[in-house]
Every structure is written in structure tokens, then in C-alpha cells.
Amino acid sequence: MSRQYFGTDGIRGRTNQWPMTPQLAMKVGMAAGTHFQRGSHRHRVVIGKDTRLSGYMVENALVAGFTAVGMDVVQFGPIPTPAVALLAHSMRADLGVMISASHNPYYDNGIKLFGPDGYKLSDEDELKIEALLNQDVPLAASKDIGRARRVEDARGRYIHAVKSSFPADLRLDGLKIVVDCANGAAYQVAPSALWELGAEVVAVGVTPNGTNINDGCGSTAPLLCQETVVSSGADIGIALDGDADRLIVVDEKGQIVDGDQIMALIAANFARAGTLRGGGLVATIMSNLGLERFLTGQGIGLERTKVGDRYVLERMREGGFNVGGEQSGHMILSDYATTGDGTVAALQVLAALVRSGKPASETLHQFDPVPQLLKNVRFAGGKPLEDETVQRVIAQAEAELNGSGRLVIRPSGTEPVIRVMAEGDHEDQVRDVVERICAAVEKAAA
């Protein structure tokens, strides 16, 4: 059965355009609420959101849908995605919902669903909910309509859980930390958690107004964090995205530390401590070849998956891994969270920094990445990757890189874009390969 609504990370799109309309949001509430009513207990869903203007509209539509089928609703207000996953499980909810389009601009929004175990839904569950979206589901009797209430201490509960992931014998005293919350869901919790652990906190991206989420700030626009680290003389910078499940770090020199370096640091530290499980870590096909070579030298394995943190997590659960993530900054540390958590990952980085006693630029630089180039080719329709000329150019590029690099070409799961990535030991060769493939794709898509 093909998917109409769910992409690689829930339902996402431009607000008030299909599929992100209030009508569909209400249907999602009705369909998901119906699907997760299992047993005779009073059923409950918890809902969090980021700071987008449209969050109120989508939230109210979801509440209407869930209560219409007899499910009680607990609303958290602005809170990170991993907090929804955590609290769905700890509050014994049947379902958790996060309203967010992650790192996208404010005019987009999305709906992410978590099961009662705090994990993102399986493909099977999503397909069953999709099937219900196209049906008339039975409504609850008047006396059985669900109730909705707000919980005001959700952020405090999450801060406590986040801090418990930080080693009990360490403090952040003496560290000046810039934290950029992208004017998003972590604008209160991340600075508070760092301050409570003893850090001097310089907070930016903490004045959301409904339209400035991810706007020139956060993990996808780290220049603000870089400039603030340098100008304030901070020891390190932490940049989160709009729903705080993604992390990018900035060292004291203002240099970006991406997800590959973060994974390398955490995995190596876990391995030395004897706490790394699964024999290695799980990353995606986009992670740098330099990471793979570094891990091999440390006797640590690397398993690659398709792009998307859900696929990383699936492999982690199958293989018993406790460290995984993406180059883009999704970090999954399953000892502490059931989904990507930028703040939890940041605390592991900060623990390593405290223990090393060295500057962030030394502690966080684990390997030299090989030259890597990623370009996107937008297309209006069709399947340009099936074009014979495109396939011939790709085959030639693969032969050229054989033994010294990698080539990854894939359609985006969220927009009409072909992503072309190559990496290898020779920068000129990498650039030439990517440009040739992009030109062929553009011609095929014209």
C-alpha cells in the first residue's frame, strides 16, 4: 500500500495547503485516536508543539479529532520533540503527538506520532492510520467524548530527565556556553538545563514570535552561534533546531562540529568506558568516509542505513546499538531517549569536554573528513534518475571513485529534489563528479 500522507518523518507540508490543513489534522486525530484505542481503559494522548504560528490551529484541530473519538488529551505547549516521546511513555499515554516541521521555515508544519513506548510509529501503524483517514470512523457517544487539559510542569519534568543523563560526578562550572535554540521548542528548557548544571549560559534564539523559528538561527543556520561564541569568548556553542531533536556544535574558535564528529566522540568515549553496545554505531549513507575510517582504527564498527533518523533507530533496536545518528545532527542515544535528542547529546559532548580539560577545538576534532560535496537538483515531475543518460553518467562516476570514495544519489523524501553527494580523497574529482551528475539530472528533468 502506497503512502498518501506520511513521509519519512510524519506528515509535513506548507500550512493551509494539502496535506497540512486543519481538516486533515482533525482527521488524523480521529484516525490515530481510533487506531490506538486498545483495551477498556480510559485512553490518553499527549500533545506538544514548537513555536510556529500555525501550531495553535493544528493543535486545536487535533484536539477536536481525538476528543471526538473518545480520547482524553493532555497538552504540553511548546516543548521539544524528545520531551513528547519521553512523557508519552512516562505518563502511560496511548499516543504522543508533536506538532512541528523541525528545521523548516515557520510557514511549514507537521505532525509526528509516537506510540505508547515513546518510539516513532512503525510503517505498519502509519499505514493503518492512513487507511482510516479515508474512512468515516465511528464517533464517541456524547457521554464518552474525551476531555482536554493542559499540564504546566511538562518542561520541568523534561529538564529533570535531561539532567539525569549527565554524569553525576561532573558539573559545568567554569564553562561559558552559547546555546542557540532556533527560536523554537527548546527556548526555555535547554538554557535552564545548562544553567542548573552550573554553566554560564549565553542564550540566543530564545525570543520566538511565531514566525522567526529557524530564521537565521539554530543548527541549520549556525552563523549566529558561531559569531556569538567568538564575540562572547565562550568555550563552546550548542545549536539546536526548531524542535530540538538535532544538534550542531561550535568550538571556541567558531568552527562547526557536525554530527559525524559528535558521533565519533561519543562512540569512542563509550567504547573506552565499556558502555558501547552493538559493537559500533549506526549512521546513514550520508556520513563521511572519514568517520568510517576513524571508527575502523578504533576497532568500532559502523552500520549505514537509509537517510532518516527513523531508519537509524530501527537498526539500533534490531542490533542492540546504543549510539546512532546523522551527519545533519540527529543524535540518538538509546540509553537516555527513544528518539533524537539534541540537548541530551549536547550534555554528552559537554561531559567529554569537562573530562578532557582541553579546548573544544581539540576535544571535538576526532578525525579529518574527506572532501564531500552535496548538491540538490529540483525537478518538476517525472523520474529523472531512471533516464538512461543519467544512469550512464552515474555508472561512470562510480567507476572513477571505486576504492577512493563514495557516491550517494537519492530523491528527497519531503520535496521534489534529487540529492547528489560524492566524497573521496581528491576534492577536484569529487566536485567534477557531482557537477556532471547534476547536469545530467537537470537535462533529464527539463
Secondary structure, 3 states (H helix, E strand, C coil): CCCCCCECCEEEEECCCCCCCHHHHHHHHHHHHHHCCCCCCCCEEEEEECCCCCHHHHHHHHHHHHHHCCCEEEEEEECCHHHHHHHHHHCCCCEEEEECCCCCCCCEEEEEEECCCCCECCHHHHHHHHHHHCCCCCCCCHHHCCCEEECCCHHHHHHHHHHCCCCCCCCCCCCEEEEECCCCCCCCHHHHHHHHCCCEEEEECCCCCCCCCCCCCCCCCCHHHHHHHHHHCCCEEEEECCCCCEEEEEECCCCEECHHHHHHHHHHHHHHHCCCCCCEEEEECCCCHHHHHHHHHCCCEEEEECCCHHHHHHHHHHHCCCEEECCCCEEEECCCCCCCCHHHHHHHHHHHHHHHCCCHHHHCCCCCCCCEEEEEEECCCCCHHHCHHHHHHHHHHHHHHCCCEEEEEEECCCCCEEEEEEEECCHHHHHHHHHHHHHHHHHHHC
